[in-house]
């Protein structure tokens, strides 16, 4: 990464001298001719006289600006970071089944569907894990890898933004989602391998049971945190009716027992989020439980640029003095 900086930026305060120099120039101007002879004056129009009279001041001010920039020590360089130890490898398994349409969460005091809040909270979680490789599995009736493990979190965030309800079908294949996440993590050599499973239902699709997938994860040292989202009992759904769109209360069954067993089988933990605040707190807790201890070394190389400003500044100063003593000399 290239960068440009000033080592002593406070030196720019010296630029405040320029208005003072201009003021002093106008105040102390003597009644004199800025030419070395009257013959020169006769060949010069009044407008040229006024312009030439300002040349020493202009050169002086430019010289001051360049010298001040030089004193601020401009530097151009390159910076690179060498990571010595890797962080945590995390696979996010997100439920996008039809039940995620339930509007029992709020955003800015307005009811929104569950997936909208999940995307916001997960996005904040990803932002806080700078040195961790994170990937994403999406599941409904089917399960697939939406984003492989990556340190480029911008790509992951783009995939997360485009996530829609029903993209993988309306059912819930929890076991399949866990199996795919395990496959992505099992052969990696990392300090810690984690799956964060988020769902609002029960496993009703796929060919592998959630507990079987959890047992396989445990053999590879993969820890699973499970998060159940949604209010208890009935939840409001927006449906189209003869009189327009309206809320209808429907039951959404969540298998909390299985989610708890999945977490316990792998040394993880089960959480239940019934509103936006509790979901944020849950991901905050997981963030603390799986802290990365990353060590890195910053390599910086820079080149001093002050000579490119100091030398022209001094040349302008010498030129201003030379002109003031020759062609633009003032005669008392």
C-alpha positions, 0 to 999 in steps of 0.5 A: 500500500502506498501512502503520502504524509507530512511528518511535521504537519504543524509546521503549516502554521508558519503559513500564517506569516504570509498575510503579515508579509503582505501587510508589511509590504503595503505599509512600509512601501517607500515613495521610490522608483522600483527601477534602476534608471529613469530611462527604464521608467519612461519605456514602461507603462503604468500597468507594468510598473505596478506589476513589476513592483509586486514581483519581489513580494510574490517571489518572497511569498512563494519561497515561504510556502515552499520552505514551509512545505519542506519543513513539514517533511513530505514523505512518500512510501510503501507499507505492507503487513506481514501476518505471523499467525492466522485468526479464526476460520468461521463459516456462517450458515444462514437460514433463508427458508420461507419462515424467515419472512416472519415480521417479528423484528423491528428496524428503526421502530418499523416491523421487518422480516427476520432476514433483514435484521440477520443481514444487518447484525451479521454484517456488523459481526463480519466488520469486526473480524478483520483478520479472520477468514469468513465464508457463508453457507445458505440453506433452505430446502437445499444448502450451498456455499454462497461464499468460500472462506476469504479474507476479502470481507468486501466480497462477503458483504456483497453476497450478504447484501444480495441474500433473499428469502427463498433463494435456496427453497422454502424448507429447512435443511439444517443437516445439509448446511452443517455438512457443507460448512464442515467440508469447507473447514475440516482440512484447514490448519488453523487455530480455531474452526467455527460454524455459526448456524442461524435458523428459525425452524426445524430440520425438515429437508436434506439427507443428513441429520443435524446431529450426525453433521455435528458429530462429524464436526466434532471429530475435526475439532470444529465448534458450532454455535447455534442461534435460534431467531424469532418470537415464541409461539405465533409470529406475524406474516404479511400476506395478500388478501382480498382487501390488500396486504395484512398481517396474519399470525402463524405458528413457526416451529423451532427445534430448540432441543436439536439446536442445543444438542448440536452446540453441546456435541461440539463444545459450542453454545446455543442462543435464542434471539427473540428481538433485534437487541438480543440478536446483536448481543448474541453475535457480540458474545460469540465475538468475545468467545472466539477472539483472534490473537493475531500477530503481525509486523508492519513494514514501512519504506519511505522517501523524503521529498523535502528537497523538491520543495526546499531547493526551489524555495531557496532559489526563489529567495535568492532570485527575489534578493538579486532582483531587489538589488538590480533590475527592481532596485528601489531608489530612495 
